[in-house]
Amino acid sequence: MRIRPATEGDAVLAAELWTEAYTGRGPGGRTAPYDASEYATVTRSGRLFVAERDGAAVAIVAFFPPGAAGRVIGGAGEAELSRLAVTAPARRDGIGRALAELCGAEARASGATAIVLWSRPYQVEAHRLYESLGYRRAPERDSRDDDGERLVFVLEL
């Protein structure tokens, strides 16, 4: 596996990975597919990383440093991990863990006090991953958006 920074040429790929991972996957989740324009929205204030296996992209994650405009739930001094998506055949191979750990390293390097993320209630496997990495649930920070409930997880750094 190789992890690299995403490039402008990855916009369609990002939309495909996010659509596969998040669209129609469970109650309270996104119903509309992603499109390439959403890649540009993320890259305005965050950084995207792509994981490749055997030359094919199999995962993507967005990282927002403290204070970045694109953060959804991050507070003062907090970085945010967002849109971690791994293709179904690549799941359970440590790729999501490697991307989450990379975001943790980026957060530490940026001087963040914590890294936060949100997830949907049905994403139970992802919750297990986050908790195994030391994230704790922060139900007092949970919220709702147009697609449903957002469960917040925090990793103090």
C-alpha positions in Angstrom: 0.0 0.0 0.0 1.1 3.5 -0.8 -0.4 6.8 0.6 0.0 9.9 -1.4 -1.4 13.5 -1.4 -4.4 13.7 -3.7 -4.1 15.7 -6.9 -6.6 17.6 -9.0 -6.8 14.5 -11.2 -8.4 12.6 -8.2 -11.6 14.7 -8.2 -13.8 12.1 -9.9 -12.1 9.3 -8.0 -12.9 11.0 -4.7 -16.5 11.4 -5.7 -16.7 7.7 -6.6 -15.1 6.6 -3.3 -17.3 8.9 -1.2 -20.4 7.8 -3.1 -19.6 4.1 -2.6 -18.9 4.5 1.1 -21.6 6.9 2.2 -24.6 7.0 -0.2 -27.5 4.7 0.6 -25.6 2.8 3.3 -27.9 3.2 6.2 -30.7 5.1 7.8 -29.8 8.7 8.4 -27.2 8.7 5.7 -26.6 10.6 2.5 -29.0 9.8 -0.4 -27.5 11.8 -3.3 -24.2 10.7 -4.9 -21.2 12.9 -4.6 -19.8 14.8 -7.5 -16.3 16.1 -8.4 -17.1 19.6 -7.4 -17.2 18.5 -3.8 -13.5 17.6 -4.1 -12.7 21.3 -4.8 -14.8 22.3 -1.8 -12.7 20.1 0.5 -9.3 21.1 -1.0 -10.0 24.8 -0.4 -9.2 24.5 3.3 -8.2 20.8 3.8 -5.8 18.2 2.5 -6.8 14.9 0.9 -4.8 11.7 0.9 -5.3 8.7 -1.3 -4.3 5.1 -0.5 -3.3 2.9 -3.4 -2.8 -0.8 -3.5 -1.3 -2.5 -6.6 -1.5 0.9 -8.4 -5.3 1.3 -7.8 -6.8 3.9 -5.5 -8.7 2.1 -2.7 -9.2 4.8 -0.1 -9.3 8.5 0.6 -9.4 10.8 3.6 -9.6 14.5 4.2 -7.7 16.3 6.9 -8.5 19.8 8.1 -5.9 21.6 10.4 -7.0 23.7 13.4 -8.9 26.8 12.3 -9.6 25.6 8.7 -12.8 26.9 7.3 -14.0 23.4 6.0 -14.2 21.9 9.5 -17.7 20.9 10.5 -17.4 20.1 14.2 -13.8 21.1 15.1 -13.5 23.6 18.0 -10.6 25.9 18.9 -7.3 24.2 18.5 -8.8 21.0 17.0 -8.0 19.4 13.7 -10.7 17.3 11.9 -10.6 14.0 10.1 -13.3 13.8 7.5 -14.6 11.6 4.6 -12.6 8.5 5.3 -13.7 6.1 2.6 -12.3 2.6 1.8 -13.6 0.5 -1.1 -15.4 -2.6 0.1 -12.7 -5.1 -1.2 -10.0 -3.2 0.7 -11.8 -3.0 4.0 -10.3 -4.8 7.0 -6.8 -4.6 5.5 -5.5 -1.8 7.7 -5.9 0.9 5.1 -8.5 3.0 7.0 -6.3 2.7 10.1 -3.2 3.9 8.2 -5.1 6.9 6.9 -6.6 7.7 10.3 -3.1 7.5 11.8 -1.7 9.7 9.1 -4.3 12.3 10.0 -3.3 12.0 13.7 0.3 12.7 12.7 -0.8 15.7 10.6 -2.8 17.0 13.6 0.2 16.7 15.9 2.5 18.4 13.4 0.0 21.2 13.0 0.0 21.8 16.8 -3.6 20.6 17.3 -4.8 19.9 20.8 -7.1 17.1 19.5 -8.5 15.6 16.3 -12.2 15.2 15.9 -14.5 13.4 13.5 -18.2 12.6 13.1 -19.8 9.5 11.9 -23.4 8.2 11.3 -25.0 5.8 13.8 -25.0 2.9 11.2 -21.2 3.1 10.7 -20.5 0.7 13.5 -17.4 -0.8 12.0 -15.9 2.6 11.6 -16.7 3.4 15.2 -14.7 0.3 16.3 -11.8 1.5 14.3 -11.9 4.9 15.8 -12.2 3.6 19.3 -9.3 1.2 18.8 -7.2 4.2 17.8 -8.0 6.0 21.1 -10.9 8.2 20.0 -13.7 8.6 22.6 -17.3 9.3 21.9 -18.4 12.8 22.8 -22.2 12.6 22.8 -22.5 16.1 24.2 -21.1 17.3 20.8 -23.5 15.2 18.6 -25.6 17.1 16.2 -27.9 16.7 13.2 -27.7 17.8 9.6 -30.0 17.4 6.6 -29.1 13.7 6.4 -29.5 12.8 10.0 -27.6 12.3 13.3 -23.8 13.0 13.5 -22.0 11.1 16.3 -18.8 12.9 17.4 -15.5 11.2 18.3 -12.5 13.0 19.8 -8.8 12.0 20.1 -6.9 14.2 22.6 -3.3 14.8 21.5 
